[in-house]
Amino acid sequence: MNGKWFKLFKKQGKVAKQAHFGFPENSYEREMGKEGFFGPVTHFYHRHKHTGWSNFEGDNRPRAFDANDINAAHTTPWDAAVLLKNNSVKIRFYEISESMDHLVRNADGDDLLFFHQGTADLYCDFGQMTIKEGDYVMLPKGTMWRLEVDNPCQVLMIEATNGHYTSPDKGLLGPNAIVDTAVYRVPEINDEFKAQYSEENTTVVVKRLQKLSRIDYPFNPLDAMGWQGDLMPIALNWRDISPVMSHKYHVPPSAHTTFLGNRFVVCTFVPRLFETHPEALKVPFYHNNDDYDEVLFYHSGNFFSRDNIHPGMITLHPTGFTHGPHPKAMNSAFEQKNQMTEEVAVMIDTRDPLEVCGPAEQVEWADYVNSWKE
């Protein structure tokens, strides 16, 4: 049986003319919606900030983790501990300082690598590709690959467990908006790739059902002479993303979706102009995103809606409570000193609750929940 949302619109009391614009005097807006900004929505206008709690107990709280404190060099991505997970996604933080001496293959799902630091050459079934800081690399399930490291790399790994990555529907914006397919890079069968053909013994470590198997070859299986098709790894640097902007309306995070997974999305926040209309909200709005857990990885810049957050940190805002800007950020809710935001961050919104794993708890900033207190 297929259902439809109830289609009616009602008002009570003092409200704004439209969402995120021209609030009633001395009020704070809070959004409550369905399906992560895609479903029915109501905007409340409150006398107090609903992040202004005096006490917060229990596991379902805002949490923050500092990946900089993991301090573990890994020889293979499967050595990197899972920090957050559910049945659809697994999030790791992979650090590598020396080139890989073997190949890896994920038989559990597609991998999305975001290079937080470092430069490397990726070698895979499809050829060679140079990777730099700020690159996403999407590797289809079953791809064999390895990294030759130029500078030590820190990589946010987002596994689409038992699933695939697809491109978001850009609707009225058209095919060239946000990410034009012309900027995607793909591996090439070039001189660098051909130079690594060899008859030397090569090992492939395969991950399947989170267990590892080893396959040994008397040659290097990265020996393709050519390929054709529409399935391939792709690379995208955040600098090639053209963000959606409005001078009057604070655009929700869903408009910044870069990759779609199975029951989760990956969004990218990149520098953009602030809203310019004097009555327009210029910070993220308080909201109850009660159908999705929200993860943010902070890559670089000044995170204008957060306080005491630095690059390399990860925050988790599970469903069930109002979240939004820190008190200090709300002082600039309608007037910003700079013309543009300066932050670069990766957001992962998951339709199913995330489990916080032990390695994440070891690098947790336990006092994060108190950072909203006035």
RAZI-V318675 format. One record per pair of residues at least 24 apart in sequence whose ideal C-beta (glycine too) atoms are under 8 Angstrom apart, sorted by the first residue. I is the first residue (numbers start at 1). J is the second residue. Records with the same first field share a line. If there is no record, write none. Layout:
I=J  J
This chain:
5=34  39  40
6=40
13=45
14=45
15=43  45
16=43  45
18=249
19=43  249  285
20=249  250  280  281  285
21=248  249  277  279  280  281
22=279
23=281
28=286
29=281  285  286
30=285  286  287  288  322  324
31=285  286  287  288
32=287  288  290
33=287  288  289  290
34=290  291
35=291
36=254  265  289  291  292  349  351
37=252  253  254  289
38=254
39=291
49=286  327  330  372
50=286  322
51=286  322  323  324  327  372
52=327  372  373  374
53=372  373
54=373
56=369  370
60=318  319  320  321
61=318  321  369
62=315  316  317  321  323  368  369  372
63=315  316  356  364  368  369
64=309  313  314  315  316  364  365  368
65=313  314  315  316  360  363  364  365
66=312  313  314  363  364  365
67=93  154  156  297  312  313  314  363
68=310  312  313
69=362  363
70=95  359  363
73=97  98
75=100  101
76=100  102  104  205
77=104  111  155  157
78=104  205  207  212
80=157
81=357  358  359
82=357  359
83=314  356  357  359  360
84=295  314  316  354  355  356  357  360
85=161  354  355  357
86=350  352  353  354  355
87=161  162  352
88=160  161  162  163  261  262  263  264  350  351  352
89=158  159  160  161  261  263  264  348  350  354
90=157  158  159  161
91=156  157  158  159  295  314  348
92=156  157  159
93=154  155  156  157  314
94=153  154  155  156  157
95=152  153  154  155
96=120  147  149  152  153  155
97=149  152  153
98=149
99=146  147  148  149
100=146  147  148
102=146  202  203  204  205
103=144  145  146  202  203  204  205  221  222
104=144  145  146  204  205  206  207
105=142  143  144  145  204  205  206  207
106=139  141  142  143  159  206  207
107=141  142  206  207  208
108=141  159  161  162  207  208  209  210
109=141  159  160  161  162  163  164
110=138  139  140  141  159  160  163  164  165  261
111=138  139  143  157  158  159  160
112=136  137  138  139  157  158  159  160  165  259  266
113=137  138  139  155  156  157  158
114=155  156  157  158  297  299  346
115=153  154  155
116=154  155  156  297  299  311  312
117=151  152  153  154
118=149  150  151  152  153  154  155
119=149  150  151  153
120=147  148  149  150  151  153
121=147  148  150  192
122=146  147  187  233
123=147  148  193  196  222
124=187  222  233
125=222  224  227
126=186  187  189  224  227  232  233
127=186  187  188  189  190  193  224  227
128=187  188  189  190  192  193  196
129=185  186  187  188  233  235
131=235
132=237
134=237  238  239  299  300  344
135=235  236  237
136=235  236  237  238  258  259  268
137=233  234  235
138=165  233  234  235  236  259
139=233
140=164  231  232  233
143=233
144=204  221  222
145=233
154=312
156=297  346
158=261  266  348
160=261  262  264
162=262
163=261  262  263
164=261  262
165=259  260  261  266
166=259  260
167=259  260
168=257  258  259  260  265
173=244
177=242  244
178=241  242  243  244  256  258
179=236  240  241  242  258
180=240  242
183=236  237  240
184=234  235  236
185=234  235  236
186=232  233  234  235
187=232  233
189=224  225  226  227
193=222
196=220  222
197=222  223
238=268  270  299  344
239=270
241=268  270
243=269  270  271  272
245=272  273
246=275  280
247=273  275  276  277  280
248=275  277  280
249=275  280
250=275  280  281  282  283  284  285
253=284  347  349
256=347
263=350  351  352
264=348  349  350  351
265=348  349
266=346  347  348
267=346  347  348  349
268=344  345  346  347
269=341  343  344  345  346  347
270=344
271=301  340  341  342  343  344
272=340  341
273=339  340
274=336  338  339  340  341
278=334  335
279=334
280=334
281=333  334
282=332  333  334  335  336
283=324  325  329  330  332  333
284=324  325
285=324
286=322  323  324  325
287=322  323  324
288=319  321  322
289=317  319  323  349
290=319  320
291=319  351
292=319  349  350  351
293=317  318  319  349  350  352  353  354
294=318  323  347  348  349
295=347  348  349  350  354
296=345  346  347  348
297=345  346  347  348
298=343  345
299=344  345  346
300=343  344
301=341  342  343  344
302=341  342  343
303=343  345
304=329  332  336  341  342  343
305=329
307=371
308=371
313=365
314=360
315=368
316=354  356
318=353  354
319=353
326=371  372
327=372  373  374
